[in-house]
Amino acid sequence: MAGNHLHTQVRQFILEKFPLARKQQLKDSDALLESGILDSLGVLDLVAFIEKEFCISVADEELVPENFQTIDRLVAFIQGKAGRTV
């Protein structure tokens, strides 16, 4: 169930940091960028959280929309970077 815990951590951060996510009752499969929940500064906040919380570094070339599209994609990206189930 570690993946569920990871989903919860990422979801909590997004809900706390971005009011639009709360307003839209964000689901794990909702588009974060197209919906306007995340903008470029929001992505940077999210990257800082991911790097600090999960002790991984996100390279510039990994800052692509595919990795930040949804909570599900973010969790898969974090798990891939960590090389294990976080």
PABA-26090 format. One record per residue: residue number from 1; residue in three letters; chain; x, y, z of N, C-alpha, C in turn. Coordinates in steps of 0.1 Angstrom, whole numbers, plus 2048, in hexadecimal, padded with zeros to 3 digits. Each point is the difference from the previous one (the first is absolute). Example, Ala and Ser with C-alpha at 12.3 -4.5 7.8 and 13.67 -1.06 7.14 Angstrom:
PABA-26090
[1; Ala; A; [884; 7C7; 84E]; [7F7; 80C; 800]; [809; 80C; 800]]
[2; Ser; A; [7FC; 80B; 7F9]; [809; 80B; 800]; [7F8; 80B; 808]]
***
This chain:
PABA-26090
[1; Met; A; [808; 7F4; 800]; [7F8; 80C; 800]; [809; 80D; 800]]
[2; Ala; A; [80C; 7FE; 7FE]; [809; 80C; 800]; [7FC; 80A; 7F5]]
[3; Gly; A; [7FC; 7FB; 7F5]; [7FC; 809; 7F5]; [7F4; 809; 804]]
[4; Asn; A; [7F7; 7FA; 808]; [7F4; 808; 805]; [805; 80B; 809]]
[5; His; A; [80A; 7FD; 808]; [805; 80A; 809]; [807; 80B; 7F8]]
[6; Leu; A; [807; 7FD; 7F6]; [806; 80A; 7F7]; [7F5; 809; 7FA]]
[7; His; A; [7F6; 7F9; 7FA]; [7F5; 808; 7FB]; [7FA; 80A; 80A]]
[8; Thr; A; [7FE; 7FB; 80C]; [7FB; 809; 80B]; [809; 80C; 802]]
[9; Gln; A; [80D; 7FD; 801]; [80A; 80B; 803]; [800; 80B; 7F5]]
[10; Val; A; [800; 7FB; 7F3]; [800; 809; 7F5]; [7F3; 808; 7FF]]
[11; Arg; A; [7F5; 7F9; 802]; [7F3; 806; 7FF]; [7FE; 80A; 80B]]
[12; Gln; A; [804; 7FD; 80D]; [800; 80A; 80B]; [807; 80C; 7FD]]
[13; Phe; A; [80C; 7FF; 7FB]; [808; 80C; 7FC]; [7F9; 808; 7F6]]
[14; Ile; A; [7FB; 7FA; 7F6]; [7F9; 808; 7F5]; [7F4; 807; 805]]
[15; Leu; A; [7F8; 7F9; 808]; [7F4; 805; 806]; [803; 80C; 80A]]
[16; Glu; A; [80B; 7FF; 807]; [803; 80A; 80A]; [806; 80C; 7F9]]
[17; Lys; A; [808; 7FE; 7F5]; [807; 80B; 7FA]; [7F8; 807; 7F5]]
[18; Phe; A; [7F7; 7F9; 7F9]; [7F9; 806; 7F5]; [7F1; 800; 802]]
[19; Pro; A; [7FA; 80C; 803]; [7F2; 801; 803]; [7F7; 7FB; 7F5]]
[20; Leu; A; [804; 801; 7F4]; [7F8; 7FC; 7F5]; [7FE; 7F1; 800]]
[21; Ala; A; [80A; 7F8; 805]; [7FE; 7F2; 802]; [7F5; 7FC; 80A]]
[22; Arg; A; [7FF; 808; 80A]; [7F5; 7FE; 80A]; [7F3; 803; 7FA]]
[23; Lys; A; [800; 80B; 7F9]; [7F3; 805; 7FA]; [7FB; 7F6; 7F6]]
[24; Gln; A; [809; 7FA; 7F8]; [7FB; 7F6; 7F6]; [7FF; 7F2; 805]]
[25; Gln; A; [802; 7FE; 80D]; [7FF; 7F2; 805]; [809; 7F7; 7F8]]
[26; Leu; A; [80D; 802; 800]; [80A; 7F9; 7F8]; [7FF; 7F1; 802]]
[27; Lys; A; [801; 7F9; 7F5]; [802; 7F2; 800]; [80E; 7FC; 7FB]]
[28; Asp; A; [805; 7F4; 803]; [80D; 7FD; 7FD]; [803; 7FF; 7F1]]
[29; Ser; A; [7F5; 7FF; 7F8]; [802; 7FF; 7F1]; [7FD; 80E; 7F9]]
[30; Asp; A; [7FD; 80A; 808]; [7FD; 80D; 7FA]; [80C; 807; 7FB]]
[31; Ala; A; [7FF; 807; 7F4]; [80B; 807; 7FA]; [803; 80C; 809]]
[32; Leu; A; [80D; 801; 804]; [804; 80B; 809]; [804; 80C; 7F8]]
[33; Leu; A; [806; 7FF; 7F5]; [804; 80B; 7F8]; [7F5; 806; 7F7]]
[34; Glu; A; [7F9; 7F8; 7F9]; [7F5; 805; 7F7]; [7F5; 807; 808]]
[35; Ser; A; [7FE; 7FB; 80C]; [7F5; 805; 808]; [804; 80D; 807]]
[36; Gly; A; [80D; 803; 7FF]; [804; 80D; 806]; [804; 7FE; 80F]]
[37; Ile; A; [7FF; 7F4; 805]; [803; 7FE; 80E]; [80F; 803; 802]]
[38; Leu; A; [808; 7FB; 7F7]; [80F; 803; 801]; [804; 809; 7F5]]
[39; Asp; A; [807; 80A; 803]; [807; 808; 7F6]; [80F; 7FE; 801]]
[40; Ser; A; [808; 808; 7F9]; [80E; 7FD; 801]; [806; 802; 80E]]
[41; Leu; A; [7FB; 80A; 807]; [805; 801; 80E]; [7FB; 7F5; 809]]
[42; Gly; A; [7F4; 7FB; 7FD]; [7FB; 7F5; 808]; [808; 7F4; 7FE]]
[43; Val; A; [804; 7FE; 7F3]; [809; 7F4; 7FD]; [80D; 801; 808]]
[44; Leu; A; [805; 80C; 801]; [80D; 801; 808]; [7FE; 7FE; 80F]]
[45; Asp; A; [7F4; 804; 805]; [7FD; 7FD; 80E]; [7FF; 7F1; 802]]
[46; Leu; A; [7F9; 7FA; 7F6]; [7FE; 7F1; 801]; [80D; 7F9; 7FF]]
[47; Val; A; [809; 804; 7F8]; [80E; 7FA; 7FE]; [807; 801; 80D]]
[48; Ala; A; [800; 80C; 806]; [807; 803; 80D]; [7FB; 7F6; 80B]]
[49; Phe; A; [7F2; 7FE; 800]; [7FA; 7F7; 80A]; [805; 7F2; 7FD]]
[50; Ile; A; [7FF; 7FB; 7F4]; [804; 7F3; 7FC]; [80F; 7FD; 804]]
[51; Glu; A; [809; 80A; 7FD]; [80E; 7FE; 803]; [802; 7FF; 80F]]
[52; Lys; A; [7FA; 808; 807]; [802; 801; 80F]; [7F9; 7F3; 806]]
[53; Glu; A; [7F4; 7FE; 7FD]; [7F8; 7F5; 806]; [805; 7F2; 7FD]]
[54; Phe; A; [804; 7FE; 7F4]; [804; 7F2; 7FB]; [80F; 7FF; 7FE]]
[55; Cys; A; [808; 80A; 803]; [80E; 7FF; 7FF]; [805; 7FC; 7F2]]
[56; Ile; A; [7FA; 806; 7F6]; [804; 7FD; 7F2]; [802; 80E; 7F9]]
[57; Ser; A; [808; 800; 7F6]; [801; 80C; 7F8]; [7FA; 7FF; 7F3]]
[58; Val; A; [7FA; 80B; 7FC]; [7F9; 800; 7F3]; [808; 808; 7F6]]
[59; Ala; A; [805; 7FA; 7F6]; [808; 807; 7F6]; [7F8; 809; 7F7]]
[60; Asp; A; [806; 80A; 7FA]; [7F9; 809; 7F7]; [7F9; 7F9; 7F5]]
[61; Glu; A; [806; 7F5; 7FA]; [7FA; 7F9; 7F5]; [7F4; 7F8; 805]]
[62; Glu; A; [7FE; 7FE; 80D]; [7F4; 7F9; 805]; [7F5; 809; 802]]
[63; Leu; A; [802; 80D; 7FF]; [7F5; 80A; 802]; [7F8; 801; 7F3]]
[64; Val; A; [7F9; 7F5; 7FD]; [7F8; 800; 7F4]; [7F1; 7FD; 805]]
[65; Pro; A; [7F7; 805; 7F8]; [7F2; 7FF; 804]; [7FB; 7F2; 803]]
[66; Glu; A; [806; 7F6; 7F9]; [7FC; 7F2; 802]; [802; 7FC; 80F]]
[67; Asn; A; [80B; 805; 806]; [803; 7FC; 80E]; [7F7; 807; 80A]]
[68; Phe; A; [7FA; 80B; 7FC]; [7F8; 808; 80A]; [7F1; 801; 7FC]]
[69; Gln; A; [7FC; 7F7; 7F7]; [7F2; 801; 7FA]; [7F6; 7FD; 80A]]
[70; Thr; A; [801; 7F6; 808]; [7F6; 7FC; 80A]; [807; 7FB; 80D]]
[71; Ile; A; [7F9; 7FE; 80A]; [806; 7FB; 80D]; [805; 7F2; 7FD]]
[72; Asp; A; [7F8; 7F8; 7F8]; [805; 7F2; 7FD]; [80D; 800; 7F9]]
[73; Arg; A; [802; 809; 7F6]; [80C; 802; 7F9]; [80C; 804; 809]]
[74; Leu; A; [7FD; 809; 809]; [80A; 805; 809]; [805; 7F5; 809]]
[75; Val; A; [7F7; 7F8; 805]; [803; 7F4; 809]; [809; 7F6; 7F8]]
[76; Ala; A; [7FC; 7FD; 7F4]; [808; 7F7; 7F7]; [80E; 806; 7FE]]
[77; Phe; A; [801; 80D; 7FE]; [80D; 807; 7FE]; [808; 7FF; 80C]]
[78; Ile; A; [7FB; 803; 80C]; [807; 7FF; 80C]; [805; 7F2; 803]]
[79; Gln; A; [7F7; 7F6; 7FE]; [804; 7F2; 802]; [80B; 7FC; 7F6]]
[80; Gly; A; [7FF; 804; 7F4]; [80B; 7FD; 7F6]; [80D; 807; 804]]
[81; Lys; A; [800; 80C; 805]; [80C; 807; 804]; [806; 7F9; 80C]]
[82; Ala; A; [7F7; 7FC; 809]; [805; 7FA; 80D]; [805; 7F2; 7FD]]
[83; Gly; A; [7FC; 7FA; 7F5]; [805; 7F3; 7FC]; [7FA; 7F5; 809]]
[84; Arg; A; [7F5; 804; 807]; [7FA; 7F6; 809]; [7F2; 806; 803]]
[85; Thr; A; [7F8; 7F8; 807]; [7F3; 805; 804]; [802; 808; 80D]]
[86; Val; A; [7FD; 80D; 7FF]; [803; 809; 80B]; [7F4; 7FE; 80A]]
***
